[in-house]
């Protein structure tokens, strides 16, 4: 069976913000507990139209 990958990105959200509101975001809490997560580095300038294509 093939494994599937889902990448979830929220523009402007940092782990600091997500962790602060984790109790209000049970889906994110479950994804962190059962999945794999990490921190990405941005590009310069760190704005939406240059950052997203670099993923």
C-alpha positions in Angstrom: 0.0 0.0 0.0 1.3 3.4 -0.9 1.9 5.9 1.9 0.4 9.4 1.5 1.8 12.7 2.7 -0.2 15.8 3.5 1.5 19.1 4.0 -0.4 21.7 6.0 0.7 25.3 6.0 -0.9 28.3 7.6 0.4 31.6 6.3 1.7 33.7 9.2 1.2 31.1 11.9 4.2 30.2 14.0 4.5 27.2 16.3 4.6 29.7 19.2 1.0 30.8 18.2 -0.3 27.3 17.5 1.1 26.0 20.8 -0.4 28.9 22.7 -3.9 28.1 21.4 -3.4 24.3 21.3 -6.4 23.7 23.7 -8.6 25.5 21.1 -7.1 23.6 18.2 -7.6 19.9 19.0 -7.0 18.9 15.4 -3.5 20.4 15.5 -2.8 18.8 18.8 -3.7 15.4 17.4 -1.6 16.0 14.3 1.4 16.9 16.4 1.0 13.9 18.6 0.4 11.3 15.8 2.3 12.8 12.9 5.5 14.5 12.1 6.1 18.2 12.3 8.9 20.7 12.0 9.9 24.3 11.6 10.6 25.7 8.1 12.9 28.5 7.2 11.6 31.3 5.1 13.1 33.1 2.1 13.9 36.8 1.7 11.8 38.8 1.6 9.6 36.8 4.0 6.3 37.5 2.3 3.6 35.2 1.0 4.3 35.4 -2.7 8.0 34.5 -2.4 7.7 32.0 0.5 5.0 29.6 -0.6 6.7 28.6 -4.0 9.9 27.9 -2.1 8.3 25.0 -0.2 
